[in-house]
């Protein structure tokens, strides 16, 4: 005569916890086991490989953002030079080297100074995350001002008719830097990459702007 109902049996077999249920002559087995050492090592290895791929990607992204900052500055320098010729009014750019708050202002020349109250000025900050926290350093021009006369040539100061010498501007972010050079007389712009080392620079390569 069979007895109705069920019985639970808890056994330990081969390191596994076995729970058996016997009901009306039928036995079901529910087994649970932990991850093996091999499975854990495989997961750790995969995560390690993924990490080595992600870190260089972040570094490259920062470099690309710095390059974007350099190209933006070059475009604005060219714009100021073109506006000076087109409007027959001197144009100037005042670079403000303020660490990660670095920025610059483009404004027309009025007399012997830049008219920064004008409605046509351009103000741009490049020290934010958008441009890889770039910093403007080592501006060679007087008072950090680059000026173009009505002929598009670099001059020594606002309102001056004395040609300026070759001027440079350096942009850095971490261990990467770019030196922008504005040539005398022509105002031609070139770019050279360098590695900042304790305040000094080592030339690595060059690229025409």
C-alpha positions in Angstrom: 0.0 0.0 0.0 1.5 3.3 -1.1 1.4 6.3 1.3 0.4 9.6 -0.1 2.4 12.7 0.6 6.1 13.5 0.1 9.4 13.2 1.8 12.4 15.6 1.6 15.9 14.2 1.8 19.0 16.3 2.1 22.2 14.7 1.1 25.8 15.7 0.4 27.2 14.0 -2.7 30.6 14.9 -4.2 30.6 18.4 -2.8 27.1 19.2 -4.0 24.1 19.8 -1.9 21.4 17.5 -3.1 17.8 18.0 -2.2 15.6 15.0 -3.1 11.8 14.9 -3.1 10.0 11.6 -3.1 6.4 11.6 -3.9 4.4 8.5 -4.8 7.4 6.7 -5.9 8.8 9.5 -8.0 12.2 11.1 -7.1 13.2 14.6 -8.3 16.6 16.0 -7.7 17.4 19.8 -7.4 21.2 20.4 -7.5 23.0 23.7 -6.8 26.8 24.2 -7.2 29.2 27.1 -6.9 31.4 28.5 -9.7 34.6 26.5 -10.3 38.1 28.1 -10.1 38.4 27.8 -13.9 35.3 29.8 -14.5 36.4 32.5 -12.1 39.8 32.8 -13.8 38.2 33.1 -17.2 35.9 36.0 -16.1 38.9 37.8 -14.4 41.0 37.4 -17.6 38.2 38.7 -19.8 37.8 41.8 -17.6 41.5 42.4 -17.6 41.6 42.3 -21.4 38.7 44.7 -21.6 40.4 47.2 -19.2 43.6 47.3 -21.3 41.5 48.2 -24.3 39.4 50.9 -22.6 42.3 52.9 -20.9 44.2 53.7 -24.2 40.8 54.7 -25.7 40.3 57.3 -23.0 43.8 58.7 -23.5 43.3 59.0 -27.3 40.0 60.8 -26.7 41.7 63.4 -24.6 44.4 63.9 -27.3 41.7 64.3 -30.0 39.9 66.9 -27.8 43.2 68.9 -27.4 43.7 68.8 -31.2 40.2 70.1 -31.6 41.1 73.0 -29.3 44.2 73.8 -31.4 42.2 73.7 -34.7 39.6 76.0 -33.2 42.3 78.5 -32.2 43.8 78.3 -35.7 40.4 78.8 -37.3 39.8 81.9 -35.1 43.2 83.4 -35.8 42.5 83.0 -39.6 39.1 84.5 -39.1 40.5 87.6 -37.3 43.1 88.0 -40.1 40.4 87.7 -42.8 38.0 90.1 -41.0 40.8 92.7 -40.7 41.3 92.6 -44.5 37.6 92.4 -45.4 36.5 95.2 -43.0 39.6 97.2 -43.3 39.7 97.5 -39.5 42.5 96.0 -37.4 41.5 92.9 -35.4 43.1 91.6 -32.3 43.1 88.4 -30.2 43.8 88.6 -26.5 44.8 85.3 -25.0 44.2 84.7 -21.3 46.4 82.0 -19.9 44.4 81.0 -16.8 45.1 77.3 -16.4 42.0 75.2 -17.1 40.0 78.4 -17.4 42.1 79.5 -20.4 40.2 81.5 -23.0 40.6 84.2 -25.6 38.7 87.2 -27.0 38.6 88.5 -30.5 37.8 92.2 -30.9 38.3 95.0 -33.4 41.1 97.6 -32.8 39.9 101.0 -31.7 42.7 103.5 -31.6 45.5 101.9 -29.6 43.5 99.2 -27.8 41.1 96.4 -28.4 37.4 97.4 -28.2 36.2 94.5 -26.0 32.9 96.3 -25.4 32.0 95.9 -29.1 29.1 93.8 -30.1 31.2 92.0 -32.7 33.7 90.4 -30.3 34.1 86.6 -30.0 34.8 85.1 -26.6 35.8 81.5 -26.4 36.9 79.2 -23.5 39.0 76.2 -24.3 39.9 75.1 -20.8 36.8 72.9 -20.3 36.2 69.2 -20.7 35.0 69.7 -24.3 38.6 70.5 -25.3 40.4 68.0 -23.0 41.0 70.6 -20.3 43.5 72.4 -22.5 45.6 75.2 -21.1 47.1 78.2 -22.9 50.7 78.8 -21.9 53.7 80.8 -23.0 52.1 83.5 -25.2 55.1 85.3 -26.7 53.2 88.5 -27.8 53.1 91.6 -25.7 50.3 91.4 -23.1 49.1 88.2 -24.8 47.7 90.1 -27.7 48.0 89.2 -31.3 47.0 92.0 -33.7 46.4 92.1 -37.5 46.3 95.4 -39.4 44.0 96.2 -42.3 46.3 94.4 -44.7 46.2 91.2 -42.6 49.8 91.4 -41.4 50.7 91.0 -37.7 51.7 94.2 -36.0 53.4 94.9 -32.7 50.4 96.3 -30.9 46.9 97.7 -31.5 47.1 100.8 -33.7 50.8 100.2 -34.5 52.2 100.2 -38.0 55.3 98.3 -36.9 55.4 94.7 -38.1 55.5 92.2 -35.4 58.1 89.4 -35.2 57.3 85.8 -35.3 54.9 85.0 -32.4 54.1 81.7 -30.7 51.4 80.3 -28.5 51.5 77.0 -26.7 48.5 74.8 -25.8 49.0 71.8 -23.4 46.9 69.1 -21.8 48.8 66.7 -19.5 51.8 65.3 -21.3 50.7 66.6 -24.8 51.4 70.0 -26.2 51.1 72.0 -29.4 53.0 75.1 -30.4 51.2 77.5 -32.7 53.5 79.8 -34.7 52.3 83.0 -36.4 55.0 84.1 -38.9 56.1 87.7 -39.2 54.8 89.8 -42.2 52.6 87.0 -43.7 50.8 85.8 -40.6 51.1 82.2 -41.8 50.1 79.8 -39.1 51.9 76.5 -38.5 51.6 73.9 -35.7 54.3 71.8 -34.0 53.6 69.0 -31.5 55.9 68.9 -28.4 56.1 67.1 -25.0 56.0 69.4 -22.0 58.8 68.4 -19.6 59.0 70.4 -16.3 58.3 73.7 -18.0 60.6 73.0 -21.0 59.6 71.5 -24.3 61.0 68.9 -26.6 60.0 69.1 -30.3 58.5 65.8 -31.6 57.0 66.7 -35.0 55.2 69.3 -37.0 52.0 69.8 -38.9 51.0 72.7 -41.1 47.9 74.6 -40.0 
